[in-house]
């Protein structure tokens, strides 16, 4: 698996550029190398343990410790890379030998090690903290006046697991409910693990309510964890799932469409692939359409189909500032926040939770999004002069 190979390459780099040159006894350097090697192969270890890589069934503190070790090694490797770039640049300036001595000193090596471990410890703490609320107000030409001021709570990537158990989910959903939304939309990756292992952790979903209900689209982790069983389990906790289909929210004579597509991970399991045409069956270009799509992909296609707002997750915002640029490249140039594609908005949520394989957030906070919809038509009507008195 690619992630194991990346870990091995990181280990080799740290060994050659940091551990081997240290002025220490061989047995100390060997012990240091052994710790780094184990940390670099955390995902291989998780793969061999109960629950596997997608949903490690280990006590939360162990998952956090393993994540802290891997993240520390990754950040240390980045620090070493920056150091080596500075070393290369030092050869182009006068008195560069002084800079090289400072950069290669044991004191600097110790500082990089302490910095990476401390920053990642804080990052793990932030990762398992409760999410912040992001407030957003968007205006749409197609939104009927009756929906002006309509409030949607967007949740994604909750990843209920041994890392983020019932107590965490209960408080997170309490925050969402306290926002008093008209509608709650959850765009996938609600869980990690099987219904048998998560039967207690998902109970808080029963208390999640909104005036027009709660609706769900599927993410890749639902497929990894047994999608057919989860579809039944979601019914038991009152979470209706839209699978390449849509529903209409009604306000008097006005309507708004909520549609959802599946996730490309469905192909690996012989399930129904994302189908935007099927998801928009019965709609027309005049409809105000909100699309739930776990991944922030095919946005130009969706915009051309008449979607006004796409809600997505999946990226977690890349979790680590700077490194998250790689996540952006892997998701068609999308990372987090608000984008405008043609006449469509894409809101890419950073996620309320995360996967236990990398439980760290550095400079990228988790979130619950509260989106208030505004109608251009309602705005125009409020500004129009009142009729003259008779």
ABEGO torsion letter per residue (X at the ends): XAAAAAAAAAAAAAAAAAAAABBBBAAAAAAAAAAAAAAAAAAAAAAABBGEAABBBBBAAAAAAAAAAAAAAAAAAAAAAAAAAAAAAAAABBGAAAAAAAAABAAAAAAAAAAAAAAAAAAAAAAABBBBBBBBBBBBAABBAAABGBBBBBBBGAGBBAABBAAAAAAAAAAAAAAGBABBBBBEGABBEBAAAAAAAAAAAAABBBAAEBBBBBBAAAAAAGAAAAAAAAAAAGBBBBBGBBBBBBBEABBBBBBBBBBAAAAAAGBBBBBAAAAABGBBAABBBBBBBABBBGAAAAAAAGBABBBBBGAGGGGBBGAAAAAAAAAGGBABEBBBBEABBBBBBAEABBBAABBBBBGBBBBBBBBBBBBAAAAAAAABBBBBBX
